[in-house]
Amino acid sequence: MAMNRSNPSRLMAGAIALAAALPLGACATNHTTPVEVTRFVGPAPAELGRGTVAVIGAPGADGGSLAFMPYRTAVAEELARLGYTLAGPESAAQIAELRITRQVNAPQRRNSPVNVGVGGSTGSYGSGVGVGIGIDLSGPPPEMVENGIGLIIRDKQTGDALWEGRASFTTKANGEDAMAAPAAQRLAQALFTDFPGESGETFEVK
């Protein structure tokens, strides 16, 4: 009786062809992380959330750039919601010094997308060759971007820090919340959650 033995090379070629036909997008996931917030409250919390305040760029930051404006607007809106009256730096009683950060990371894939294992066996009832193929359909790792803001609210007259906070989150670079306006709103809203908060606390906002 003639025996039909599988050809390992044909099995391998067929599996790879099948993998190529499958959509890579089926493995896409949401890579947005929660916003991590850290805050410190100064010795005069009663001064916070009232009076006049001006939002400016922190020392070394370009407060007049187009990239800065969405973050400045988002922070100003949150301060107004908390009870502050927005004013210019000349007339404001408190100064909110804002700094923004944006870092893009492009992780590299380390493993081959196709792993092939060939195993042979012999016995009383014949012999056979098995081919095992592991195929990674996820595609290369997505480019990620970390968005962050830091804010210090100072008493204009004394220069003392009344409150300090920072917030950051990581998301896919091509995601909607990686764009400046959505990122700025998300960061500002998280930063001022339950303002002024407890000094030294760190928490996450989803």
Order of alpha helices (4+ residues) and beta strands (2+ residues): alpha-beta-beta-alpha-beta-beta-beta-beta-beta-beta-alpha-beta
